[in-house]
Amino acid sequence: FAIAGTTGITLLLATWLAVMRLTDNRHRLRLDRLRGQK
């Protein structure tokens, strides 16, 4: 159960961080952020 629980929490955290990184304050998808800074 510990491995499954840790995997689930890690998956949720990774998804949440990706959504926060790729959207702005108005909840618009910002694909330009995928490339990073030049």
N, C-alpha and C positions, 0 to 999 in steps of 0.2 A: 504493500500500500504506500510505503514511503516513496518508492521510486516513481510510481504512477502519480502521486500527489505533487512531487517535485517537478516532474515533467509537465504536468498540467499548468502549474503556476508559472513555470518558465515560459511556456508557450503563450500564455496570456500576457505576461510582461513583455515579451518580444513583440507581440502583435500591437500592444498599446504603444510601445516606444516607436514602432514603425509608423503608426497612424499619427502620432504627435509630430514626428519628423516630416511627414509628407503632406500635412494639412496646415493651413494658416488659422488665424483667429476667427475667420468667417466660415470655417469648415469647407474651404475650397481645396481641391486636390492640387498640389504644387509639384508637377513632374519635373520642373527645373531643379528642384532640390535633390533629385536622384543623381545628377552629375557632380554635385558638389561645387566648391568654389574654384575658379580658374586662376 
